[in-house]
Amino acid sequence: MKIIKFIGIFIFIPNYMFASHDFLIGSGPTSQGYAGAGSADSNEPFLIFYNPSRITTTPKNRIGCGLSMGHKDFKINNNSYEKGNYFLLEGGLIIPFDGKLQGLYLGLALTFPQPSIMYMYSQDPNYPQFINYRNLLRYSIKPALAYKMSNRLSLGIALDIFGNSYGRSRVSIDLANQKTTQSDFIMDQKFTYTPIIGISYDFPYTLSTALSYRFKNSLNLKIDTNFDMQLLNMNVIQDGQSFFVPSEITLGVVSKPHENIKFLLDLGYIFFSEMPPQYVIIEIEPNVLFPSVKNTEQKKISAKDVIRIKLGWGFYLYEKRVELRIGYQYLPTPIPDQIYNTNLLDSDRHTFAIGSGLHLDDPTGLLPNGFDLNIYFQYHYLLKRSFNKVNPLDPYGDYSISGNFMEGGLGISFSL
């Protein structure tokens, strides 16, 4: 009988697999319609994640919220390996100050639950295999302050505060029937944060530029899981980098060559080379099935820095009451070919997006400035990638990966 399949699962970078939801999470339904472009755009609190200085572009209190839903299908050798649905809620606000504090802006954005941006699968054929449990609830809070230095120049700073559930677990498994008979979890919370700084400048009429830097964010977790499998007792400790977002510098440009047309461009340099080694500790007590085993081998990733490109186009209709949005993004994989004993599943990603915004008057009169409804749809296509092992006797052998993700969402925002 084949012993229960073991995959040491590490979840480590801001319900998506491996190379991200391209860090779009937290950007809001407007930016999603541009495939994430818009770090130099304006008027929405969700842009805090890209460039907090842009919250100075709204003259009034601004509130927004949104809902996103998606479906993922990741394949190994053309067979679905991980498939399922996910959702997240977003909300945010911008408050401009008056009087002696005029020019100062407070912003806040919230994402819940915060899906993992990357999974890493590290497989070691020398030990029995089982499924480790995943981290549970995640959320992100982003407070920001920005100051309008002049009519055109703004500065901003924000914190991306990340919360994650972690703890200890005990799992009892019936080997004969290959099923879990008992699972107990003791969960707790841990937090980490990273700064985001930005500067922006609005040229007369037609051009806005923005430059931002997001520092790397990491969270060290120790998750101690004990597996009781009748004659076999095994302890697995996920100890090391459980959550990791690399630092990134982004240049954003928004051009408006015509009053009813705008173009958006974001160029981001992502420092994936900062990605730390990952490791898992496996301890097996001696028994009739296995000798005593302990593994603390670190898995070096050797990821490379990459340049991400985002493009967006917006078209206004009906006296700017309707906006049509189109977007495209290219994110190359930072993960090298997996030709040795690691299996990090990642490939280049192309993201295509469409969206629309509709400005409506409030018939009740409670919102004198009206409100905006925004919807979007995205398709993420992960290129097929093949891995050919150097060692022809590699237990897992050669394989290929591919995948696609579909996501849609809607939101409402308004000024007071």
HULIN-V69474 format. One line per field, one symbol per residue. burial: b if it has 9 or more other ideal C-beta (glycine too) atoms within 8 Angstrom, else e. A space follows every 10 residues. Layout:
burial: ???
This chain:
burial: eeebebbbbb bbbbebbbbb bbbbbbbbbb bbbbbbbbbb bbebbbbbbb bbbbbbebee bbbbbbbbbb bbbbbbeeee eeeeebebbb bbbbebbeee eebbbbbbbb beebbbbbbb bbbbeebbbb ebbebeebbb bbbbbbbbee eebbbbbbbb bbbbbbbebb bbbbbeeeee eebeeeeeeb ebbbbbbbbb bebeeebbbb bbbbebbbbe bebbbbbbbe ebbbbbbbbb bbbbbbbbbb bbbbbbeeee bebbbbbbbb bbeebbbbbb bbbbeeeeeb eebebeeebe bebebbbbeb bbbbbbbeeb ebbbbbbbbb bebbbeebee ebbbbbbbbb bbbbbbbbbb ebeeeebeeb bbbbbbbbbb bbbebebebe eeebeeeebb bbbbbbbbbb bbbbbe
